Amino acid sequence: MTAGPDTAVVDEPVPENTAASAHDAPGASGLDAVASDASGPPSAPRFVALGDSLTEGVGDRVGDSWRGWAALLAGGLSAVGAPAHFRNLAVSGALTQDVAERQAPEALAYEPDIASVVVGVNDTLRCTFDIEDLTLRLDEVCAALSARGTVLLTACLPDPGTMLGLPVPLARPLARRQRAVNAVVHALSARYGAVHLHVADGSWVADRSMWSADRLHPGERGHRMIAARFHELLTARGLAHGGAPASEPDQPSPTRSASLLWLATAGTGWVARRCTDLLPQLLRMAGAEVRHWARGTSARLDHSAEHALSSALAAVSLDVPLARMGE
């Protein structure tokens, strides 16, 4: 594809001699070599994106495919004339296990200078959710990439219950799970010196212009916002050398009728698929939520989640203040 202001070179694969100097420099990571070329503009970095539908680009359609924040960001990593080499391995519906077992090996083989690892929301929507297992797998991915000098991009995310506007007894268990995932991401980001983006706050969550018709994925404006905020953080570290992605979308925000149409068509299928997996357990969790609320013992559920988080972090020799659960 042709590189433009919001695009990067997408490798098919990359020829053996492409950007070789960035990876052959003795005693330097790939990105150190990219940033240290004093003879001219920085060389083109390799950027690989791991994750689920958010990183795949769902909600930001261009032609017959998804684009998304990672592709938008890739277009601003390099100076004019040296577009970044970009590969998007993210797949809709991916769990942390999928990232660890399928995407990470391919990402490591690509020898990236920068890698985004944004995953976890789908885990919270499964009856198999286990915060310790998620922590172990995510730590494994981050450790492997970091060991070869790759700069990591991470993000904490809003919970799906809030996004879907679920009733409180249904939303609270999902929010509790997402807070635990975010706490893990915070801790691992600190351990591996990741470029971390906090997008769990309510300001942009409440802005409907940021979201697609499905209410779970950013629309084009939202993807552009994520790309621009990552670009700002990378620029501050001296790791982005191109222009920031434009903030204004090319496509109009979804109308109310488009949202209703999605709910009546694709949304119905999405809900049905999730119901077979999550709904029975979610209803049990909601029942427990209501019972504890009626008894005035809701704090016990929070304490249980905090204990599980502490055990998960201890499993990878990490410890963070439990106040992180509130983020």
C-alpha positions in Angstrom: 0.0 0.0 0.0 1.1 3.6 -0.5 2.3 5.4 2.6 0.4 8.6 3.3 -0.1 10.9 6.3 -2.0 8.2 8.3 -0.4 5.1 6.9 2.7 3.1 7.2 4.4 0.4 5.2 2.6 -2.9 5.8 5.1 -5.7 5.4 4.2 -8.9 3.6 7.1 -10.2 4.6 10.0 -7.8 4.8 13.1 -8.6 2.6 16.1 -9.8 4.6 18.0 -6.6 4.0 15.2 -4.2 4.9 16.1 -2.0 7.9 18.9 -4.4 8.7 21.1 -1.8 10.2 18.5 -1.1 12.9 18.8 -4.7 14.2 22.4 -5.4 13.6 24.0 -2.7 15.7 26.2 -4.3 18.4 25.1 -3.7 22.0 22.0 -1.7 21.1 18.3 -2.6 20.9 16.5 -2.1 17.6 15.0 1.2 18.7 18.2 2.5 20.1 19.8 2.0 16.7 16.8 3.6 15.0 17.0 6.7 17.2 20.8 7.0 17.2 21.5 7.4 13.4 23.2 10.8 13.5 23.9 10.8 9.8 20.4 11.6 8.8 16.7 11.1 9.6 15.9 8.2 11.9 15.6 4.8 10.2 12.2 3.3 9.8 11.2 1.3 12.9 9.3 -2.0 13.0 6.0 -1.7 14.8 3.9 -4.8 15.6 0.4 -4.7 17.2 -0.9 -7.5 19.4 -4.4 -7.7 20.9 -8.1 -8.0 20.1 -10.7 -6.2 18.1 -9.8 -2.8 19.6 -6.3 -3.0 18.0 -7.5 -4.8 14.9 -9.4 -1.6 14.2 -13.0 -2.5 14.6 -15.1 0.6 14.4 -12.8 2.4 12.0 -13.7 1.0 8.6 -11.8 2.1 5.5 -13.1 0.5 2.3 -13.7 -3.2 3.0 -11.3 -3.5 6.0 -10.6 -2.1 9.4 -7.8 0.4 10.0 -7.7 1.4 13.6 -5.5 3.3 16.0 -2.4 1.2 15.6 -2.3 1.8 11.8 -2.9 5.5 12.4 -0.1 5.6 14.9 2.3 3.8 12.6 1.9 6.6 10.1 3.4 9.1 12.5 6.4 7.1 13.9 8.9 8.0 11.2 10.1 11.1 9.4 8.9 11.8 5.9 10.5 9.4 3.5 11.1 6.6 5.9 7.6 5.1 6.7 7.5 2.6 9.6 7.2 -1.1 8.9 3.9 -2.2 10.5 2.3 -5.5 11.1 -1.1 -5.9 12.9 -1.5 -9.3 14.4 -4.6 -8.4 16.5 -7.7 -10.6 16.0 -11.2 -9.9 17.1 -12.3 -11.9 20.1 -8.7 -12.7 21.2 -8.0 -13.5 24.8 -4.7 -13.1 26.7 -4.1 -16.7 26.0 -4.4 -16.2 22.3 -1.9 -13.3 22.4 0.6 -15.4 24.4 0.3 -18.6 22.4 -0.3 -17.3 18.8 0.5 -13.7 18.4 3.6 -13.3 20.5 5.7 -15.9 18.7 5.0 -14.2 15.4 5.7 -10.8 16.9 9.0 -12.0 18.2 10.0 -13.4 14.9 9.3 -10.0 13.3 12.0 -8.5 15.6 10.0 -5.3 16.3 11.3 -2.1 17.7 7.9 -1.2 19.1 5.1 -3.5 20.1 1.7 -2.7 21.4 0.1 -5.3 23.8 -3.5 -4.2 24.5 -5.7 -7.1 25.6 -7.9 -8.3 28.5 -11.5 -7.0 27.9 -12.5 -10.3 26.3 -11.2 -12.2 29.2 -13.5 -10.3 31.5 -16.4 -11.4 29.4 -15.7 -15.1 29.8 -16.8 -17.5 32.5 -13.3 -18.8 32.5 -11.9 -15.5 33.8 -8.9 -16.0 36.0 -6.8 -13.0 37.0 -3.8 -15.0 38.0 -3.7 -16.9 34.7 -4.1 -13.6 32.8 -1.3 -12.1 34.8 1.1 -14.9 34.1 0.4 -14.9 30.4 0.7 -11.2 30.0 3.9 -11.1 32.0 5.3 -13.8 29.7 4.5 -11.8 26.6 5.9 -8.5 28.0 9.1 -10.2 29.3 9.8 -11.9 26.0 9.4 -8.7 24.0 11.2 -6.5 26.5 14.2 -8.9 26.6 15.0 -8.2 23.0 14.9 -4.4 23.5 11.4 -3.8 22.2 9.6 -0.8 23.5 6.1 -1.8 24.8 2.9 0.1 24.4 0.1 -0.7 26.9 -3.2 0.7 27.9 -5.8 0.3 30.6 -9.4 0.3 29.3 -13.0 1.1 30.4 -15.1 -1.9 31.5 -17.6 -3.3 29.0 -20.5 -3.1 31.5 -20.2 0.7 31.5 -19.9 0.8 27.8 -23.0 -1.2 27.2 -25.0 0.6 29.9 -25.8 -2.6 31.8 -27.9 -2.4 35.0 -25.7 -2.0 38.1 -26.0 -5.6 39.4 -24.7 -6.8 36.0 -22.2 -4.0 35.4 -20.4 -4.1 38.8 -19.0 -7.6 38.5 -17.6 -6.7 35.0 -16.2 -3.4 36.3 -14.5 -5.2 39.2 -12.8 -7.6 36.7 -11.7 -4.8 34.4 -10.2 -2.9 37.4 -8.2 -5.9 38.3 -7.0 -6.3 34.7 -6.0 -2.6 34.6 -4.1 -3.0 37.9 -2.1 -5.8 36.4 -1.4 -3.8 33.3 -0.3 -0.8 35.4 2.1 -3.1 37.4 3.6 -4.8 34.3 3.9 -1.5 32.5 6.0 -0.2 35.4 8.1 -3.3 35.5 9.0 -3.2 31.8 9.1 0.6 31.3 6.2 0.5 28.9 4.7 3.6 27.2 1.3 3.4 29.0 -1.9 5.1 28.0 -4.7 5.5 30.6 -8.1 5.4 28.7 -10.3 4.0 31.4 -11.4 7.4 32.6 -15.0 8.5 32.1 -14.5 11.7 30.1 -14.1 10.0 26.7 -16.3 7.1 27.6 -19.3 9.4 28.0 -18.6 11.1 24.7 -20.7 9.2 22.2 -18.9 10.8 19.2 -15.9 8.7 20.1 -17.7 5.4 19.8 -19.1 3.2 17.0 -22.6 2.0 16.7 -21.9 -1.2 18.7 -21.1 0.9 21.9 -18.0 -1.3 22.6 -15.5 -0.2 20.0 -14.2 3.3 19.3 -15.4 4.9 16.1 -12.9 6.7 13.8 -12.7 9.7 16.1 -12.0 7.4 19.1 -9.3 5.5 17.2 -7.7 8.7 16.2 -7.7 10.0 19.8 -6.0 6.8 21.0 -3.4 7.1 18.2 -2.8 10.8 18.9 -2.3 10.2 22.6 0.1 7.3 22.0 2.0 9.5 19.5 2.2 12.3 22.1 3.7 9.9 24.7 6.2 8.4 22.2 7.2 11.9 21.0 8.0 12.9 24.6 10.4 9.9 24.7 11.9 10.8 21.4 10.5 7.7 19.8 8.1 9.3 17.2 9.5 11.5 14.5 6.5 12.0 12.2 3.4 14.1 12.4 0.6 13.3 14.8 -2.5 11.6 13.4 -5.2 14.0 12.4 -7.9 14.3 15.1 -10.9 14.9 12.9 -12.5 11.8 11.3 -13.0 11.4 7.6 -16.4 9.6 8.2 -19.4 11.0 10.2 -20.1 9.6 13.6 -22.8 6.8 13.7 -26.3 8.0 13.8 -28.9 6.8 16.3 -30.6 4.8 13.5 -27.3 3.1 12.7 -26.8 2.2 16.3 -30.3 0.7 16.4 -29.7 -1.2 13.2 -26.6 -2.7 14.6 -28.4 -3.8 17.7 -31.1 -5.4 15.6 -28.7 -7.2 13.3 -25.1 -7.9 14.3 -25.7 -6.8 17.9 -28.3 -9.6 18.4 -25.7 -12.2 17.2 -23.0 -10.7 19.5 -25.3 -10.9 22.5 -26.4 -14.4 21.7 -22.8 -15.6 21.5 -21.9 -14.0 24.8 -25.0 -15.3 26.5 -24.1 -18.9 26.0 -20.7 -18.3 27.6 -21.1 -15.5 30.1 -24.7 -15.0 31.0 -25.3 -17.9 33.4 -22.2 -16.9 35.5 -23.0 -13.2 35.1 -26.5 -13.8 36.5 -25.0 -15.7 39.4 -22.6 -12.8 40.1 -25.5 -10.3 39.8 -27.5 -12.3 42.2 -24.6 -12.3 44.7 -24.2 -8.5 44.1 -27.9 -7.9 45.0 -27.8 -10.2 48.1 -24.6 -8.5 49.4 -26.1 -5.1 48.7 -29.3 -6.0 50.6 -27.2 -7.2 53.6 -24.8 -4.3 53.5 -21.9 -6.5 52.9 -20.9 -5.5 49.3 -17.4 -4.7 50.5 -16.8 -8.5 50.8 -16.9 -8.8 47.1 -14.4 -6.1 46.6 -12.1 -7.6 49.2 -12.3 -11.0 47.5 -11.3 -9.4 44.2 -8.5 -7.5 45.8 -7.2 -10.8 47.4 -7.3 -12.5 44.0 -5.4 -9.6 42.5 -2.7 -9.7 45.2 -2.2 -13.4 44.6 -1.9 -12.9 40.9 0.7 -10.2 41.3 2.6 -12.3 43.9 2.7 -15.1 41.3 4.9 -12.9 39.1 6.7 -11.3 42.1 4.9 -8.0 41.8 3.1 -5.8 44.3 1.1 -2.7 43.8 -1.1 -0.7 46.1 -4.6 -2.1 46.1 -5.8 1.4 45.4 -5.1 0.5 41.8 -8.3 -1.5 42.0 -10.2 1.8 42.0 -8.8 2.9 38.6 
